């Protein structure tokens, strides 16, 4: 009887812990994201996938991610793919802010990595309180991008270059890490200014 009660207590604790841990990615429908105002319209939505994203959970996973030049094993993460599956990557920090700017914005980080599920895939992405932006290259396949669907980051869209208006891709491939970080920094600063205006208006 005591053993049964112990097993029950362990199982109950496990269920409670599981309930407290939110999934990082959750697939949602176009109908669900349509209630948000899209920030950067695409030429078409064919093949796009939509998700919500838990920024805090991903930040916790990436705590302690080694520098890409450290020769240490990277942190394992999962990113959705247009094939409908979650794909695993081994990633390293690749932030390129000047030390003073990085100290001012410690939560804005860039990362680079290589595929585990698909060994021919590579990933570059940025992460900040404003959300995530990713760029994935795969051999003999189109590059895949994830960006926020709306300015608030209520949802995210996953697409390929063929969906995007000419000249409207969110990244410049030749300077991808720097562009990722700068774009995120602009988003954070815009949000901060909006919050300040709100406080002044309603304080």
C-alpha positions as CSV (number, residue, x, y, z in Angstrom):
1,X,0.0,0.0,0.0
2,X,2.8,2.4,0.9
3,X,4.6,1.6,-2.3
4,X,1.4,2.3,-4.3
5,X,0.9,5.6,-2.6
6,X,4.6,6.5,-3.3
7,X,4.1,5.7,-7.0
8,X,1.0,7.7,-7.1
9,X,2.7,10.7,-5.5
10,X,5.6,10.5,-8.0
11,X,3.2,10.2,-10.9
12,X,1.2,13.2,-9.6
13,X,4.3,15.3,-9.2
14,X,5.4,14.5,-12.7
15,X,2.0,15.4,-14.2
16,X,2.1,18.7,-12.3
17,X,5.6,19.5,-13.6
18,X,4.6,18.6,-17.1
19,X,1.6,20.9,-16.9
20,X,3.8,23.8,-15.9
21,X,6.1,23.4,-18.9
22,X,4.6,25.0,-22.0
23,X,5.7,23.7,-25.4
24,X,8.1,26.1,-27.2
25,X,6.3,25.8,-30.5
26,X,2.5,25.2,-31.0
27,X,1.1,24.9,-34.5
28,X,-2.0,27.0,-35.2
29,X,-4.3,27.5,-38.2
30,X,-4.5,30.4,-40.6
31,X,-7.9,31.2,-39.2
32,X,-6.4,31.6,-35.7
33,X,-3.7,34.0,-36.9
34,X,-5.9,36.0,-39.2
35,X,-7.3,37.9,-36.2
36,X,-3.8,39.6,-36.0
37,X,-2.6,42.3,-38.3
38,X,0.1,40.9,-40.5
39,X,3.3,43.0,-40.4
40,X,4.8,42.1,-43.8
41,X,2.4,40.7,-46.3
42,X,3.6,37.9,-48.6
43,X,2.8,37.5,-52.3
44,X,1.0,34.3,-51.4
45,X,0.3,32.1,-48.4
46,X,0.5,28.8,-50.2
47,X,2.5,26.3,-48.1
48,X,3.0,28.6,-45.1
49,X,2.7,27.2,-41.6
50,X,1.8,29.2,-38.5
51,X,2.9,28.8,-34.9
52,X,2.9,30.4,-31.5
53,X,6.2,30.6,-29.8
54,X,7.3,30.6,-26.1
55,X,10.2,33.0,-26.0
56,X,11.0,32.5,-22.3
57,X,11.1,28.7,-22.7
58,X,13.6,29.0,-25.6
59,X,15.7,31.4,-23.7
60,X,15.9,28.9,-20.8
61,X,17.0,26.1,-23.2
62,X,19.8,28.3,-24.6
63,X,21.2,29.4,-21.3
64,X,24.9,28.5,-21.3
65,X,25.1,27.9,-25.1
66,X,28.8,28.0,-25.9
67,X,30.4,30.4,-28.3
68,X,30.8,29.0,-31.8
69,X,34.6,29.2,-31.6
70,X,34.7,27.4,-28.2
71,X,35.1,23.9,-29.6
72,X,32.4,22.8,-27.1
73,X,29.3,20.8,-28.0
74,X,26.4,23.0,-28.9
75,X,22.9,23.1,-27.3
76,X,20.2,21.0,-28.9
77,X,17.0,22.8,-29.9
78,X,14.0,21.9,-32.1
79,X,12.7,24.1,-34.9
80,X,9.6,23.5,-37.1
81,X,10.1,22.7,-40.7
82,X,7.8,23.0,-43.7
83,X,7.8,19.2,-44.0
84,X,5.5,19.3,-41.0
85,X,8.0,17.9,-38.5
86,X,10.1,19.4,-35.7
87,X,13.8,19.2,-36.7
88,X,16.7,19.1,-34.2
89,X,19.8,21.3,-34.4
90,X,23.0,21.7,-32.5
91,X,23.5,25.4,-32.0
92,X,26.2,27.8,-30.6
93,X,26.0,31.5,-29.7
94,X,27.1,33.8,-32.6
95,X,26.3,37.2,-31.2
96,X,28.3,40.0,-32.9
97,X,27.3,43.1,-31.0
98,X,30.1,45.4,-29.8
99,X,30.8,44.6,-26.1
100,X,29.2,47.9,-24.9
101,X,26.0,47.2,-27.0
102,X,25.8,43.6,-25.9
103,X,26.1,44.7,-22.2
104,X,23.2,47.2,-22.8
105,X,21.0,44.5,-24.5
106,X,22.1,41.2,-22.8
107,X,18.9,39.4,-23.9
108,X,19.5,40.0,-27.6
109,X,21.5,37.0,-28.9
110,X,22.3,35.5,-32.3
111,X,23.0,31.8,-32.8
112,X,24.3,29.5,-35.5
113,X,24.0,25.7,-35.8
114,X,23.9,22.5,-37.8
115,X,21.2,20.0,-38.4
116,X,20.9,16.8,-36.3
117,X,17.7,15.5,-38.0
118,X,19.0,16.7,-41.4
119,X,22.8,16.7,-41.3
120,X,22.9,18.9,-44.5
121,X,20.9,21.7,-42.8
122,X,22.3,24.8,-41.2
123,X,20.5,27.4,-39.2
124,X,21.0,31.1,-38.1
125,X,18.6,32.8,-35.8
126,X,18.2,35.7,-33.4
127,X,16.4,35.6,-30.0
128,X,15.3,38.5,-27.8
129,X,12.3,39.5,-25.7
130,X,10.8,40.6,-29.0
131,X,10.8,37.0,-30.2
132,X,12.7,34.9,-32.7
133,X,13.7,35.1,-36.4
134,X,15.2,32.0,-38.1
135,X,16.8,31.2,-41.4
136,X,17.5,27.6,-42.4
137,X,19.4,26.3,-45.4
138,X,19.1,22.8,-46.7
139,X,20.9,21.0,-49.5
140,X,18.8,20.9,-52.7
141,X,15.8,22.6,-51.0
142,X,14.6,26.2,-50.6
143,X,15.7,28.2,-47.6
144,X,13.1,28.3,-44.9
145,X,12.3,31.4,-42.7
146,X,10.4,32.0,-39.5
147,X,9.4,35.5,-38.5
148,X,6.7,37.1,-36.4
149,X,3.3,37.3,-38.1
150,X,2.4,40.5,-36.3
151,X,4.3,43.3,-34.6
152,X,3.5,41.9,-31.1
153,X,4.8,38.4,-31.9
154,X,1.4,36.9,-31.1
155,X,2.1,34.3,-33.9
156,X,4.8,33.3,-36.3
157,X,4.9,32.3,-39.9
158,X,7.1,29.7,-41.5
159,X,7.7,30.1,-45.3
160,X,10.2,29.9,-48.2
161,X,11.6,32.6,-50.4
162,X,9.0,32.0,-53.1
163,X,6.3,33.4,-50.7
164,X,8.0,36.7,-50.1
165,X,7.6,39.8,-52.2
166,X,10.8,40.6,-54.2
167,X,13.2,42.6,-52.1
168,X,11.2,41.9,-48.9
169,X,13.2,39.0,-47.5
170,X,13.8,39.8,-43.8
171,X,17.5,38.9,-44.0
172,X,20.5,39.6,-46.1
173,X,22.3,36.3,-46.5
174,X,25.8,37.8,-46.9
175,X,25.5,39.5,-43.5
176,X,22.9,37.3,-41.9
177,X,23.9,37.3,-38.3
178,X,24.4,41.1,-38.1
179,X,21.1,41.7,-39.9
180,X,19.3,39.4,-37.6
181,X,20.6,41.2,-34.5
182,X,20.0,44.7,-35.9
183,X,16.4,43.9,-36.9
184,X,15.6,42.5,-33.5
185,X,17.3,45.5,-31.8
186,X,15.1,47.8,-33.9
187,X,12.0,45.9,-32.8
188,X,13.0,46.0,-29.1
189,X,13.7,49.8,-29.3
190,X,10.4,50.4,-31.0
191,X,8.5,48.5,-28.4
192,X,10.4,50.3,-25.6
193,X,9.5,53.7,-27.1
194,X,5.8,52.7,-27.4
195,X,5.8,51.7,-23.8
196,X,7.3,55.0,-22.7
197,X,4.7,56.9,-24.7
198,X,1.9,54.8,-23.1
199,X,3.3,55.5,-19.7
200,X,3.4,59.2,-20.3
201,X,-0.2,59.2,-21.6
202,X,-1.7,57.1,-18.9
203,X,0.6,57.7,-15.9
